[in-house]
Amino acid sequence: MTEGRRMYDICKEIFPLNRSITGDAVRETFRILQNYIPDIKFDMHEVLSGTKVCDWTVPDEWNCEEAYLEGPDGERIVDMKDSNLHVMGYSLPTDITLPLEEMSEHIYYLKEQPEVFPYVTSYYSPRWGFSMSYEQFKSLKPGNYHAVIKSTLAPGSLTYGEILIPGDTKDEIFLSSYTCHPSMANNECSGPSLIVALARYITDMPKRRYTYRLVLAPETIGALTYIEKNLPYLKEHVKAAFNLTCCGDDRAYSIIHSRYADTYADRLLTHVLAESGNKFDEYPYIKRGSDERQYQAPGVDIPMVCFCRSKYHIYPEYHTSADNLDLISPRGLQGSYDVMTKCIQLAEHNNKYRTTTLGEPQLGKRGLVPTMSSKETYQQTLALKDLIAYADGTNDLIRISELIRQPVGLLMPLVDKLLECGLFEIVD
């Protein structure tokens, strides 16, 4: 089974849950994710409602077991059982009958996308409501409508989980995504599935230079909670950070750069995407929208970029009922997995290297090149010789790749061989 297939299976299993920024569906999501990596434990945290985090406060916990809207003749117009996007996130408990004119104030739709219905929330202002397609809204007949929302909004806690995988150093690569949206496949399910797949990949690496920190928290309030609790350590140890979202479709790849597009994470992801041979889109920080907003905020300054396939706010299915399991695929998820594992491989190899000999080393006696020279063998070994030529202690592997116009995927195994036979040393 490919990793993309496993990731798709995760997405299918967590897709139906009615997640929000707090609540039992978030905890159930973590229970499911943990089943896919039983030997790699999430360190779970519960942060009480009312806790101050940066300029925000953790809200009361919301859970919703049932929600529906009945028409004048008693038929159910929308029902949370059909899609949990039909109920506004954080809706107050409600049992009320209103005429259509008044009920319409609590119904949300998209005129510009009349066949789908939107994802709507009201976390910090008390409201209740329903979502439906504009086509369905236009078909509603005059009369009294009965709204029922069986929800609870009470002191509880916000849930987040993290995995820490130690390396040879305390320098860290930080990977984040979120578990706070209901049934949307690309926007919600793809990120956690990629985090789980990467946790497995990193754990299976025979050797790790970096320590890896993988965090799943509710978007915005969860990231701020994590920052509040961990910022001094993160600022000292994180060398590159990646927010992972909307990474399950088959469209172009995307990078949303850091505030000044000048972090190590910018270099790593841009280089891997450029070498992939696939089309990719670059967005400046002013087009941000996910948790890179928090980790890159002034004073926080974690060196983070955001990685997507179709970027949030851009693809038409975003935050609608059309963001379903048909939008993502094993192939799309596999592509995102391949990009991020290549970023990890590159980070592990991207040292500055220096040759240990004066002049060109004799490569033949070490079995690195054929002992018989010809025009053909010269071309075959040119990448190796150029790699050595620029290993003067001032260039990291990304820079050497750019200088000699050879892909890092070709250079990394050559570096390993040169280190093994003592012709290369790492420069701090």
C-alpha positions as CSV (number, residue, x, y, z in Angstrom):
1,M,0.0,0.0,0.0
2,T,1.4,3.4,-0.9
3,E,1.6,6.1,1.7
4,G,-1.0,8.2,-0.3
5,R,-3.4,5.3,0.0
6,R,-2.9,5.1,3.8
7,M,-3.4,8.9,4.1
8,Y,-6.6,8.7,2.1
9,D,-7.9,6.0,4.5
10,I,-7.2,8.3,7.4
11,C,-9.1,11.1,5.7
12,K,-12.1,8.9,5.1
13,E,-12.2,7.9,8.7
14,I,-11.9,11.3,10.2
15,F,-14.0,13.1,7.6
16,P,-17.5,12.5,9.2
17,L,-16.6,14.0,12.6
18,N,-18.1,17.3,13.6
19,R,-14.9,19.0,14.8
20,S,-14.6,22.6,16.0
21,I,-11.9,24.5,17.9
22,T,-12.9,22.5,21.0
23,G,-15.0,19.4,21.8
24,D,-15.3,15.7,21.8
25,A,-15.0,15.3,18.0
26,V,-11.4,16.7,18.3
27,R,-10.5,14.1,20.9
28,E,-12.1,11.4,18.8
29,T,-10.0,12.6,15.8
30,F,-6.8,12.1,17.9
31,R,-7.9,8.6,18.9
32,I,-8.3,7.7,15.3
33,L,-5.0,9.2,14.3
34,Q,-3.2,7.4,17.1
35,N,-4.5,4.1,15.8
36,Y,-2.5,4.6,12.6
37,I,0.8,5.1,14.5
38,P,0.4,3.0,17.6
39,D,4.1,3.0,18.4
40,I,4.4,6.8,18.1
41,K,2.6,8.6,20.8
42,F,0.8,11.9,20.7
43,D,1.5,13.9,23.9
44,M,-2.0,15.2,24.6
45,H,-2.8,18.5,26.3
46,E,-6.0,20.0,27.5
47,V,-6.1,23.8,28.1
48,L,-9.0,25.0,30.3
49,S,-11.7,27.4,29.1
50,G,-10.9,30.9,30.3
51,T,-7.2,30.5,30.0
52,K,-5.5,33.6,28.6
53,V,-3.3,32.9,25.6
54,C,-1.5,35.9,24.1
55,D,-4.3,38.4,23.4
56,W,-7.0,35.8,23.3
57,T,-9.0,33.6,25.7
58,V,-9.7,29.9,25.3
59,P,-13.5,29.8,24.8
60,D,-16.1,27.4,26.4
61,E,-16.2,24.0,24.9
62,W,-18.8,23.3,22.2
63,N,-20.4,20.0,21.4
64,C,-23.4,19.4,19.2
65,E,-25.3,16.1,19.0
66,E,-28.2,17.0,16.7
67,A,-29.4,19.9,14.5
68,Y,-32.1,20.3,12.0
69,L,-34.5,22.7,10.4
70,E,-38.2,21.8,9.7
71,G,-40.4,23.4,7.1
72,P,-44.1,24.4,7.4
73,D,-45.3,20.9,6.8
74,G,-42.9,19.3,9.2
75,E,-40.4,18.0,6.6
76,R,-36.7,18.4,7.5
77,I,-35.2,21.0,5.2
78,V,-31.6,20.5,6.4
79,D,-30.2,18.0,8.9
80,M,-26.8,17.7,10.5
81,K,-27.0,13.9,10.0
82,D,-26.7,14.6,6.2
83,S,-23.7,17.0,6.6
84,N,-22.4,18.6,9.7
85,L,-21.7,21.7,7.6
86,H,-25.5,22.4,7.8
87,V,-25.2,23.7,11.3
88,M,-23.2,26.9,12.1
89,G,-20.2,26.0,14.2
90,Y,-20.6,27.0,17.9
91,S,-24.4,27.5,17.5
92,L,-26.2,28.1,20.7
93,P,-28.7,25.5,21.9
94,T,-32.0,26.4,20.1
95,D,-35.6,25.2,19.9
96,I,-37.7,27.9,18.2
97,T,-40.4,28.4,15.6
98,L,-40.2,31.5,13.4
99,P,-41.8,32.7,10.2
100,L,-39.6,32.4,7.1
101,E,-38.8,36.1,7.1
102,E,-37.3,35.9,10.5
103,M,-35.8,32.5,10.1
104,S,-33.9,33.7,7.0
105,E,-31.7,35.8,9.3
106,H,-30.3,32.5,10.6
107,I,-29.8,30.9,7.2
108,Y,-26.5,31.2,5.3
109,Y,-25.8,30.4,1.6
110,L,-23.6,31.4,-1.3
111,K,-25.3,33.3,-4.2
112,E,-22.1,33.0,-6.3
113,Q,-22.0,29.2,-5.8
114,P,-25.7,28.4,-5.7
115,E,-25.4,24.6,-5.8
116,V,-23.2,24.2,-2.7
117,F,-23.5,25.4,0.9
118,P,-20.9,27.2,3.0
119,Y,-19.0,26.4,6.2
120,V,-19.9,29.1,8.7
121,T,-18.9,29.6,12.4
122,S,-19.3,32.1,15.2
123,Y,-16.8,31.2,17.8
124,Y,-16.6,34.3,19.9
125,S,-20.1,36.0,19.4
126,P,-23.2,34.1,20.5
127,R,-25.3,33.0,17.4
128,W,-27.1,30.1,15.9
129,G,-27.8,29.2,12.4
130,F,-28.0,26.8,9.5
131,S,-26.2,26.5,6.1
132,M,-27.9,25.5,2.8
133,S,-27.4,26.0,-0.9
134,Y,-28.8,29.1,-2.4
135,E,-30.9,27.0,-4.7
136,Q,-32.5,25.3,-1.7
137,F,-33.0,28.6,0.0
138,K,-34.8,30.1,-3.0
139,S,-37.2,27.1,-3.0
140,L,-38.4,27.7,0.7
141,K,-42.1,28.4,0.9
142,P,-43.7,31.0,3.3
143,G,-44.8,29.7,6.7
144,N,-43.4,28.8,10.1
145,Y,-40.0,27.0,10.4
146,H,-38.9,25.0,13.4
147,A,-35.1,25.2,14.3
148,V,-33.6,22.6,16.7
149,I,-30.0,22.6,17.7
150,K,-29.1,20.3,20.6
151,S,-25.7,21.7,21.5
152,T,-23.8,22.5,24.7
153,L,-21.6,25.4,25.3
154,A,-19.9,25.2,28.7
155,P,-16.6,25.4,30.5
156,G,-14.3,22.6,29.2
157,S,-11.0,22.6,27.4
158,L,-9.1,23.0,24.2
159,T,-7.3,19.9,23.0
160,Y,-4.0,19.7,21.1
161,G,-1.4,17.0,20.6
162,E,2.3,16.9,19.7
163,I,4.9,14.4,18.8
164,L,8.6,14.9,19.5
165,I,11.1,12.7,17.7
166,P,14.6,13.3,19.0
167,G,17.6,13.7,16.8
168,D,21.4,14.0,17.3
169,T,21.0,17.7,18.1
170,K,18.4,19.9,19.8
171,D,18.0,21.9,16.6
172,E,14.4,21.3,15.4
173,I,12.3,21.0,12.3
174,F,8.7,22.1,13.2
175,L,5.7,20.7,11.4
176,S,2.1,21.9,12.1
177,S,-1.4,21.4,11.0
178,Y,-4.8,21.6,12.6
179,T,-7.9,19.5,13.8
180,C,-10.7,22.1,14.1
181,H,-12.9,21.9,11.0
182,P,-15.9,19.6,10.4
183,S,-16.4,17.6,7.2
184,M,-14.1,19.2,4.7
185,A,-11.5,16.8,3.1
186,N,-8.8,19.0,1.6
187,N,-9.0,21.9,4.1
188,E,-9.2,19.7,7.2
189,C,-8.4,16.0,6.7
190,S,-5.3,16.2,4.5
191,G,-3.1,18.1,6.9
192,P,-3.5,15.6,9.9
193,S,-3.1,12.6,7.5
194,L,0.2,14.1,6.3
195,I,1.4,14.8,9.8
196,V,0.8,11.1,10.7
197,A,2.6,9.9,7.6
198,L,5.6,12.1,8.2
199,A,5.8,11.0,11.8
200,R,6.1,7.4,10.6
201,Y,8.7,8.4,8.0
202,I,10.8,10.4,10.4
203,T,10.7,7.7,13.1
204,D,11.9,5.1,10.5
205,M,14.9,7.2,9.5
206,P,18.1,5.3,10.4
207,K,19.7,8.6,11.6
208,R,18.5,12.0,12.4
209,R,20.5,15.2,12.6
210,Y,17.5,17.3,13.6
211,T,14.8,16.8,16.3
212,Y,11.4,16.9,14.8
213,R,8.3,18.4,16.5
214,L,4.9,17.7,14.9
215,V,1.9,19.6,16.3
216,L,-1.8,19.3,15.7
217,A,-3.9,22.1,17.3
218,P,-7.0,24.1,16.5
219,E,-6.2,26.8,14.0
220,T,-5.5,30.3,15.4
221,I,-6.5,29.8,19.1
222,G,-4.6,26.5,19.2
223,A,-1.5,27.9,17.6
224,L,-1.6,30.9,20.0
225,T,-2.0,28.5,22.9
226,Y,1.1,26.6,21.8
227,I,3.1,29.8,21.3
228,E,2.1,31.1,24.7
229,K,3.4,27.9,26.3
230,N,6.5,27.2,24.2
231,L,7.8,30.4,22.5
232,P,11.2,30.8,24.2
233,Y,12.2,27.2,23.5
234,L,10.9,27.4,19.9
235,K,12.7,30.6,19.1
236,E,16.0,29.1,20.3
237,H,15.8,25.7,18.7
238,V,13.5,25.8,15.5
239,K,15.6,26.1,12.4
240,A,12.8,25.6,9.8
241,A,9.0,25.2,10.2
242,F,6.2,24.2,7.9
243,N,2.5,24.6,8.2
244,L,0.7,21.9,6.2
245,T,-2.8,22.4,4.9
246,C,-5.0,21.8,1.8
247,C,-2.5,19.2,0.6
248,G,-4.7,16.4,-0.8
249,D,-5.9,17.5,-4.3
250,D,-4.2,16.9,-7.6
251,R,-3.6,20.5,-8.6
252,A,-0.5,22.6,-8.5
253,Y,1.7,22.9,-5.4
254,S,1.8,26.1,-3.4
255,I,4.2,27.9,-1.0
256,I,3.1,30.8,1.1
257,H,6.4,32.5,2.0
258,S,7.5,33.8,5.4
259,R,7.1,37.5,6.1
260,Y,10.2,38.5,4.2
261,A,10.6,35.2,2.3
262,D,14.1,34.9,3.7
263,T,14.0,31.9,6.2
264,Y,15.7,28.6,5.9
265,A,12.2,27.0,5.4
266,D,11.7,29.3,2.4
267,R,14.9,28.0,0.8
268,L,14.2,24.4,1.5
269,L,10.7,24.2,0.2
270,T,11.3,26.5,-2.8
271,H,14.3,24.4,-3.9
272,V,12.4,21.1,-3.6
273,L,9.4,22.5,-5.5
274,A,11.6,23.9,-8.2
275,E,13.4,20.6,-8.7
276,S,10.2,18.6,-8.7
277,G,9.4,19.5,-12.3
278,N,5.8,20.2,-11.3
279,K,4.0,23.5,-11.6
280,F,3.9,25.4,-8.4
281,D,2.6,28.7,-7.2
282,E,4.4,31.2,-4.9
283,Y,2.5,33.6,-2.6
284,P,3.8,36.4,-0.5
285,Y,3.1,36.6,3.2
286,I,0.4,39.2,2.6
287,K,-1.7,36.2,1.1
288,R,-1.3,34.3,4.4
289,G,-4.4,32.7,6.0
290,S,-3.5,29.7,8.1
291,D,-1.3,29.3,11.2
292,E,1.7,30.8,9.6
293,R,-0.1,34.1,10.6
294,Q,0.6,33.2,14.3
295,Y,4.0,31.6,14.0
296,Q,5.4,34.4,11.8
297,A,3.8,37.3,13.7
298,P,6.1,40.0,14.9
299,G,7.7,39.0,18.2
300,V,7.1,35.3,17.5
301,D,9.1,35.0,14.3
302,I,9.3,31.2,14.0
303,P,10.9,30.6,10.5
304,M,7.8,29.1,9.0
305,V,6.3,28.8,5.5
306,C,3.0,27.2,4.6
307,F,2.8,24.3,2.1
308,C,-0.4,23.5,0.2
309,R,-1.5,22.0,-3.1
310,S,-4.5,24.3,-4.0
311,K,-4.1,27.3,-1.7
312,Y,-6.8,28.0,0.8
313,H,-9.2,30.9,-0.3
314,I,-8.2,30.2,-3.9
315,Y,-9.7,26.9,-4.9
316,P,-13.5,27.1,-5.5
317,E,-14.5,24.2,-3.1
318,Y,-12.7,25.9,-0.1
319,H,-15.0,26.2,3.0
320,T,-18.0,24.7,1.2
321,S,-19.7,21.3,1.0
322,A,-17.9,20.7,-2.3
323,D,-14.6,20.1,-0.3
324,N,-15.5,16.4,0.0
325,L,-13.6,13.1,-0.4
326,D,-14.0,13.3,-4.2
327,L,-11.7,16.4,-4.2
328,I,-8.7,14.6,-2.7
329,S,-7.0,11.5,-3.9
330,P,-4.3,9.0,-2.9
331,R,-2.2,10.4,-5.7
332,G,-2.6,14.0,-4.5
333,L,-1.8,13.1,-1.0
334,Q,1.2,11.0,-2.1
335,G,2.5,14.0,-4.0
336,S,2.4,16.2,-0.9
337,Y,4.1,13.4,1.1
338,D,6.9,13.2,-1.5
339,V,7.5,17.0,-1.4
340,M,7.7,17.1,2.4
341,T,9.9,14.0,2.7
342,K,12.3,15.5,0.2
343,C,12.4,18.7,2.3
344,I,13.3,16.5,5.3
345,Q,16.0,14.7,3.3
346,L,17.4,18.0,2.1
347,A,17.4,19.5,5.6
348,E,19.3,16.5,6.9
349,H,22.0,16.8,4.2
350,N,22.2,20.6,3.8
351,N,25.4,21.2,5.5
352,K,28.4,23.2,4.4
353,Y,31.1,20.8,3.2
354,R,34.8,21.0,2.7
355,T,37.2,18.7,0.9
356,T,39.9,17.2,3.0
357,T,42.6,17.0,0.3
358,L,44.7,19.6,-1.6
359,G,43.8,19.5,-5.2
360,E,41.4,17.0,-6.7
361,P,41.3,13.7,-4.7
362,Q,42.1,10.4,-6.5
363,L,38.5,9.1,-6.9
364,G,39.3,5.9,-8.8
365,K,41.3,4.2,-6.0
366,R,38.2,4.7,-3.7
367,G,35.9,3.2,-6.3
368,L,34.0,6.5,-6.8
369,V,34.7,6.7,-10.6
370,P,35.7,4.2,-13.2
371,T,39.5,3.6,-13.4
372,M,39.4,3.8,-17.2
373,S,38.8,7.4,-18.4
374,S,36.9,8.2,-21.6
375,K,34.6,11.0,-22.9
376,E,31.6,9.0,-21.7
377,T,32.9,8.4,-18.2
378,Y,33.9,12.0,-17.8
379,Q,30.3,13.2,-18.4
380,Q,29.0,10.5,-16.0
381,T,31.2,11.7,-13.2
382,L,31.0,15.4,-13.8
383,A,28.4,16.0,-11.1
384,L,30.7,14.3,-8.5
385,K,33.7,16.4,-9.6
386,D,31.7,19.6,-9.6
387,L,30.3,18.9,-6.2
388,I,33.9,18.5,-4.9
389,A,35.0,21.7,-6.7
390,Y,32.5,23.8,-4.8
391,A,33.0,22.1,-1.4
392,D,35.2,24.9,0.0
393,G,33.4,25.3,3.3
394,T,31.4,28.3,2.2
395,N,28.5,26.7,0.3
396,D,25.7,24.6,1.7
397,L,24.3,21.8,-0.5
398,I,21.4,24.0,-1.8
399,R,23.9,26.6,-3.0
400,I,26.2,24.0,-4.6
401,S,23.2,22.5,-6.4
402,E,22.3,25.9,-7.8
403,L,25.9,26.6,-8.8
404,I,26.6,23.3,-10.6
405,R,23.0,22.9,-11.9
406,Q,22.6,19.5,-10.5
407,P,19.6,18.3,-8.5
408,V,20.1,17.7,-4.8
409,G,18.5,14.3,-5.2
410,L,21.5,13.3,-7.2
411,L,24.0,15.1,-4.9
412,M,22.9,13.7,-1.5
413,P,24.0,10.1,-2.0
414,L,27.3,11.4,-3.4
415,V,27.8,13.5,-0.3
416,D,27.2,10.4,1.8
417,K,29.9,8.5,-0.1
418,L,32.4,11.3,0.2
419,L,31.8,11.6,3.9
420,E,32.1,7.8,4.3
421,C,35.5,7.7,2.6
422,G,36.8,10.8,4.4
423,L,37.0,13.1,1.4
424,F,34.4,15.5,2.9
425,E,34.0,17.0,6.3
426,I,31.1,19.0,7.6
427,V,31.7,22.7,8.5
428,D,29.6,24.1,11.3
